[in-house]
Amino acid sequence: MKNKKWMLTAGVFGMVLTGSAGAYAGTQLETIKAYLNHGLGIEVNGQKFTPTGDQGKKLAPITYQGSTYLPVRSIADALNTEVTYDSKTNKVSIGSKSSSSGSSSISNSDSTSTTSTDKNKQAESVKAKYLPVDFPLPTDAKTISLIESSVDGGKNKIVFTYTTKETLLAVGTSYKDYYQNKDFTEYAQDVKVDGFGIAGREEGKFAVSITGSTSTSNKDVNEVTIVWGEE
């Protein structure tokens, strides 16, 4: 992408994240520098164990500041222990006695993914209840991670990543067309064959950032990340 356009997109992206307790702030996410620890061996009850996620994808432990973190859902399955996630309280519960009413199962690939029963008419496999019902999603979209919360007096926030075999140009263009008539206070878009970035903010209503690129773990699919939040 051209530097000028990328700087503009990045500038609006910053406003999306910082304006009115933006989506990342709303979910209390913090950027860190960590490492995928591919050399760590794991045993469960004396047997060699390899954590896996959705569709059998191998998951590596994460090492951060001297501590190692394992994917909770995969480990819990190996120990035959129930794991649930309550999207209303943003709480993970391990073990049946600690599970909360209204909670739902966690995705293998991410310990904070939800499985809301709400339908998305563009992609039935995606259970993102806080996205607008007309939000474009490829029909083959598959969730990698999904964090939804309601904070700041009931304002909905979402951080969502999915994969698709649709081309980046096609997906980026669909979002470009979707937002072109919105009454944005700030807006930037850069849609290319090899990737795209779209960011915008409608003051007092919502802020959004969408980026797309080829998956680093599977070159046959593309990854799209959406950060969206009400103001």
C-alpha positions as CSV (number, residue, x, y, z in Angstrom):
1,M,0.0,0.0,0.0
2,K,1.2,3.5,-0.7
3,N,2.8,5.3,2.3
4,K,0.5,8.3,2.1
5,K,-2.7,6.2,2.1
6,W,-1.4,3.9,4.8
7,M,-0.5,6.8,7.1
8,L,-4.0,8.2,6.6
9,T,-5.6,4.8,7.4
10,A,-3.4,4.4,10.4
11,G,-4.3,7.9,11.7
12,V,-8.0,7.2,11.5
13,F,-7.4,3.7,13.0
14,G,-5.8,5.4,16.0
15,M,-8.8,7.6,16.4
16,V,-11.1,4.5,16.2
17,L,-9.2,2.9,19.1
18,T,-8.9,5.9,21.3
19,G,-12.1,7.9,20.7
20,S,-14.7,7.6,23.4
21,A,-13.2,4.5,25.2
22,G,-12.8,2.7,21.8
23,A,-13.3,-0.9,21.1
24,Y,-9.9,-2.2,22.4
25,A,-10.3,-0.1,25.6
26,G,-13.8,-1.4,26.0
27,T,-12.6,-5.0,26.0
28,Q,-9.6,-4.2,28.2
29,L,-7.2,-5.6,25.7
30,E,-3.5,-4.7,26.0
31,T,-0.8,-5.1,23.3
32,I,2.2,-7.1,24.5
33,K,5.2,-8.7,23.0
34,A,5.2,-12.5,23.5
35,Y,6.6,-15.6,21.9
36,L,5.1,-18.8,20.4
37,N,7.0,-21.5,22.2
38,H,7.1,-24.3,19.6
39,G,9.9,-26.2,21.6
40,L,7.9,-26.8,24.8
41,G,6.7,-30.4,25.2
42,I,3.4,-31.1,27.0
43,E,2.2,-34.2,28.9
44,V,-1.3,-34.8,30.2
45,N,-1.6,-37.6,32.7
46,G,1.8,-39.0,31.6
47,Q,0.9,-38.9,27.9
48,K,2.3,-36.7,25.2
49,F,-0.2,-34.0,24.3
50,T,-0.4,-31.5,21.5
51,P,-3.0,-28.7,21.9
52,T,-5.2,-28.2,18.9
53,G,-7.8,-25.7,17.9
54,D,-10.7,-25.7,15.5
55,Q,-10.3,-28.1,12.5
56,G,-7.3,-29.8,14.3
57,K,-5.0,-26.8,13.9
58,K,-1.9,-27.2,16.1
59,L,-1.7,-24.5,18.8
60,A,1.6,-23.5,20.3
61,P,2.1,-22.3,24.0
62,I,2.8,-18.7,24.5
63,T,5.7,-17.5,26.6
64,Y,5.5,-14.0,28.2
65,Q,7.8,-12.5,30.8
66,G,9.0,-15.9,32.1
67,S,5.5,-17.4,32.2
68,T,4.0,-19.9,29.8
69,Y,0.4,-19.9,28.8
70,L,-1.6,-22.8,27.4
71,P,-4.9,-22.7,25.4
72,V,-7.4,-23.3,28.1
73,R,-10.1,-25.0,26.0
74,S,-7.7,-27.6,24.5
75,I,-6.2,-28.4,27.9
76,A,-9.6,-28.6,29.6
77,D,-10.8,-31.0,26.9
78,A,-7.8,-33.2,27.6
79,L,-8.6,-33.2,31.3
80,N,-12.3,-33.7,30.6
81,T,-13.1,-30.5,32.4
82,E,-15.9,-28.1,31.3
83,V,-15.0,-24.6,30.2
84,T,-17.5,-21.9,29.7
85,Y,-17.5,-18.2,28.8
86,D,-20.1,-15.6,30.0
87,S,-20.2,-12.8,27.5
88,K,-22.2,-10.5,29.8
89,T,-19.6,-10.6,32.6
90,N,-16.6,-11.3,30.3
91,K,-15.7,-14.2,32.5
92,V,-14.1,-17.6,31.8
93,S,-15.3,-20.5,34.1
94,I,-13.4,-23.7,34.5
95,G,-15.2,-26.7,35.9
96,S,-19.0,-27.3,36.1
97,K,-19.4,-26.0,39.6
98,S,-18.0,-22.6,38.6
99,S,-20.0,-22.1,35.4
100,S,-22.4,-19.2,35.3
101,S,-26.0,-19.2,33.9
102,G,-26.2,-17.8,30.4
103,S,-22.6,-18.8,29.6
104,S,-21.6,-20.5,26.4
105,S,-18.8,-22.8,25.2
106,I,-15.4,-21.4,24.3
107,S,-13.9,-22.0,20.8
108,N,-10.9,-24.3,20.7
109,S,-8.8,-21.6,19.0
110,D,-9.3,-18.8,21.5
111,S,-10.2,-18.8,25.2
112,T,-12.4,-15.7,24.8
113,S,-14.6,-16.7,21.8
114,T,-18.3,-16.8,22.3
115,T,-21.0,-19.0,20.7
116,S,-24.0,-16.7,20.7
117,T,-27.1,-18.3,19.1
118,D,-27.9,-15.1,17.2
119,K,-27.9,-15.5,13.5
120,N,-26.0,-13.5,10.9
121,K,-27.7,-13.6,7.6
122,Q,-24.5,-13.4,5.6
123,A,-22.7,-16.2,7.3
124,E,-24.6,-18.7,9.5
125,S,-21.3,-20.1,11.0
126,V,-20.4,-16.7,12.6
127,K,-22.1,-16.0,15.9
128,A,-21.4,-12.3,16.4
129,K,-24.4,-10.9,18.1
130,Y,-23.1,-7.3,18.4
131,L,-22.3,-6.7,14.7
132,P,-25.0,-4.9,12.7
133,V,-27.3,-7.4,11.1
134,D,-26.5,-6.2,7.6
135,F,-22.7,-6.2,8.2
136,P,-21.1,-7.9,5.1
137,L,-19.5,-11.3,5.8
138,P,-18.4,-13.9,3.3
139,T,-20.6,-17.0,3.3
140,D,-17.5,-19.2,4.1
141,A,-16.3,-17.0,7.0
142,K,-14.9,-19.0,9.9
143,T,-14.2,-17.5,13.3
144,I,-10.7,-17.5,14.6
145,S,-11.3,-15.3,17.6
146,L,-14.3,-13.3,18.9
147,I,-14.5,-11.0,21.9
148,E,-17.8,-9.2,22.6
149,S,-18.7,-7.1,25.6
150,S,-21.1,-4.5,26.7
151,V,-19.5,-1.7,28.8
152,D,-19.7,2.0,29.5
153,G,-23.4,1.9,30.2
154,G,-24.4,-0.8,27.7
155,K,-22.2,0.2,24.8
156,N,-21.4,-2.8,22.7
157,K,-17.9,-3.6,21.6
158,I,-16.4,-6.3,19.4
159,V,-13.0,-7.5,18.3
160,F,-13.4,-10.2,15.7
161,T,-11.1,-12.1,13.3
162,Y,-12.2,-14.6,10.7
163,T,-10.8,-16.5,7.7
164,T,-12.2,-16.7,4.2
165,K,-11.1,-18.0,0.8
166,E,-12.7,-14.9,-0.9
167,T,-10.1,-12.6,-2.4
168,L,-8.9,-9.7,-0.4
169,L,-9.9,-7.3,-3.2
170,A,-13.5,-8.7,-3.1
171,V,-13.8,-8.6,0.6
172,G,-12.2,-5.1,0.9
173,T,-14.5,-3.8,-1.8
174,S,-17.6,-5.1,0.0
175,Y,-16.7,-3.1,3.1
176,K,-15.7,-0.1,1.0
177,D,-19.2,-0.2,-0.6
178,Y,-20.9,-0.8,2.7
179,Y,-19.4,2.2,4.3
180,Q,-19.2,4.7,1.4
181,N,-22.6,6.3,2.2
182,K,-22.2,6.4,6.0
183,D,-22.1,9.8,7.6
184,F,-18.5,9.4,9.0
185,T,-16.7,12.1,10.9
186,E,-13.4,10.5,10.0
187,Y,-12.9,7.9,7.2
188,A,-10.0,6.3,5.3
189,Q,-9.8,3.3,3.0
190,D,-7.1,1.6,1.0
191,V,-8.2,-1.6,-0.9
192,K,-5.6,-3.5,-2.9
193,V,-5.3,-7.0,-4.3
194,D,-2.9,-8.0,-1.6
195,G,-4.6,-6.4,1.4
196,F,-6.9,-3.7,2.6
197,G,-7.5,-1.3,5.5
198,I,-10.7,0.6,6.2
199,A,-11.3,2.8,9.3
200,G,-14.0,5.2,10.2
201,R,-15.9,6.9,13.0
202,E,-19.4,8.4,13.2
203,E,-19.1,10.7,16.1
204,G,-21.2,9.8,19.0
205,K,-22.4,6.6,17.4
206,F,-19.7,4.1,16.6
207,A,-16.1,3.6,15.4
208,V,-14.8,0.8,13.2
209,S,-11.5,-0.5,11.8
210,I,-11.2,-3.5,9.3
211,T,-8.0,-4.9,8.0
212,G,-7.4,-7.9,5.7
213,S,-4.3,-9.8,4.7
214,T,-3.2,-13.3,3.7
215,S,-3.0,-15.7,6.7
216,T,0.5,-16.2,8.0
217,S,-0.3,-19.8,9.0
218,N,-2.3,-20.9,6.0
219,K,-1.6,-19.2,2.6
220,D,-4.8,-20.7,1.1
221,V,-7.0,-18.4,3.2
222,N,-7.2,-14.7,4.1
223,E,-7.7,-13.2,7.5
224,V,-9.9,-10.3,8.3
225,T,-9.9,-8.5,11.6
226,I,-12.8,-6.1,12.7
227,V,-12.7,-3.8,15.7
228,W,-16.1,-2.2,16.2
229,G,-17.6,-0.3,19.1
230,E,-20.5,1.9,20.0
231,E,-19.7,5.3,21.4
